[in-house]
Amino acid sequence: MTERSSPKDMGWAAQQACGKAPCHSVGSASCRAPGAVQAPLASLPRPRLLPPRCLLLPRLLPHLLLPLLLLLLPLLPLLLGLRSLAAAEDANAGLPDRPPNTTLVVLLGNIRGGERAWRSLYRNLLDPSRADLALQVDEADVHGHLGEQHGCDCSGESSAVQPLQAPSLLERAKYTWLTPRFHDWGNALDLIGGDGDWRSCLESEKVHAVFGGVAGMPSSGAILFMKKWFLMRNIVRLDLRSKYKWFVVTRADHFWGCEHDTSQLDTNFIWMPLGEDYNGYTDRHVECNSSTILKVLNMLPPLVLNPHKYCPHLHFLSTNSEQFIKQRFAEDGLNMSVARYPRKQFVVARPQDKSRWGQLTRHPHFTNADLFIKYEAEYDDVMEVCGGIYPFNID
C-alpha cells in the first residue's frame, strides 16, 4: 500500500529533488518529488496576504496633506518674518553699531525762514555734525490759536496766528517743546518767582531792549530770555545733559551758506559767530558743552529775583540785550571761555514772516527770489567765508 505524503513532506521532497532550483509553485512538475501524488490546489491552505507598510503612506497622504497645510498656514507670516530678520542680521553682520548722536541743535523761537533755509540747516549743520534736532516753538505756532494757559494772556491776538507750516522740521525733530505765547510777557517773568519788584525797572524807557515784550515795551529781549528759561527747564526735566555733550541754540530762520561741523570746535569754549555783537555777545546763536549750557541760558532769573542790583545799571547804560548777555557771562565767569568762528549763517525771511526787529531787503546777489535778507552785513560776511553765491542755492 502506497503511503501518501503530506504537503509538508512534499515541499521537503521537492526541495531535495530540485536542490537550489527555486520552486515556482508547489506541485509543479519540475519540483514534484518522485512518487509523490499531486494534491489538488484547492485543498492547499491559502496564504494570508497583507499590503506592505510602504504602500500605506501613499494612500493616507492625500488625507493628511490638507490638515497639515491648514495647520501651517497661520505660521507663514511668522516664518517669513524670521527669514527677513535673519537676512537683515546677515546684511548687518560685521558692521559696527552706530553710536548715538551727542550733539543737540535747538531752534528757539518762532518758526520762520521756510523750507530752503531749513534744507540748508540739514545739509550744512545737522548732517555734518551728526546732531539731533529739537524745536522750542510757540504754542500758538503749532495749534494756530491762543489761549489763557500757563499764565498766558493772549486776548485779541488769535486771529493773526496761523498754524505751523513746517512739515520737514516736524519730521526731522526728535523733540518738540511748546512755549506759551503771552500778550504781556511780564506774566511770563512772574513764573520765575520773586515778589514782582522787577517791575520797578520799567520806570525808565532805557530798559526796553532787555524787557522787550513786556506790556508797553518795544523790541523782544524779555521774549528771547524767557524762551531760554523755558528751554533750560526742558533740558533739566529730560536730563539731556547726560545724553548730549554739545548744545547748539540757534534760530529757524538762519540760512547756512556752507558746512559747519561742530565736532571741529574745542569743547572747552563757548562758541559764537563773528559779528552782530552790538558791544556785547550776539543773542542769535551760541554753542557750548553740557556742563555750561544752563549758565548760558540763565539770563533773566537773577534780574527778576534781585532787581535792585540790576535796575540802576540798566537805567544808566541803556543796556541792550547783547550787552546784558555779556554782563551775565561776566558774573558767572564765562567771559574768558567765549571763542568765535567765521560766520556761516545769516537771517532770512519769507514775505509772510513777521518780526519785531530788522528791515527786510532784497539783496541783488541772493538768487532765492522767495527770501529776503534781514541783516545785510551778515550776508556779506557769509559771502566772504563761504565763497560766493553758488552754495546758497539749496533746492
Secondary structure, 3 states (H helix, E strand, C coil): CCCCCCHHHHHHHHHHHHCCCCCCCCCCHHHCCCCCCCCCHHHCCCCCCCCCHHHHHHHHHHHHHHHHHHHHHHHHHHHHHHHHHHHHHHHHCCCCCCCCCCEEEEEECCCCCCHHHHHHHHHHHHHHHCEEEEEEEEHHHHHCCCCCCCCCCCCCCHHHCCCCCCHHHHHHCCEEEEECCCCCCHHHHHHHCCCCHHHHHHHCHHHCCCCCCCCCCCCCHHHHHHHHHHHHHHHHHCCHHHCCCEEEEECCCEEECCCCCHHHCCCCCEEEECCCCCCCCCCCCEEEECCCHHHHHCCHHHHHHCHHHHHHHHHHHCCCHHHHHHHHHHHCCCHHHEEEECCCEEEEECCCCCCCCCCCECCCCCCCCCCEECCHHHHHHHHHHHCCCHHHCCC
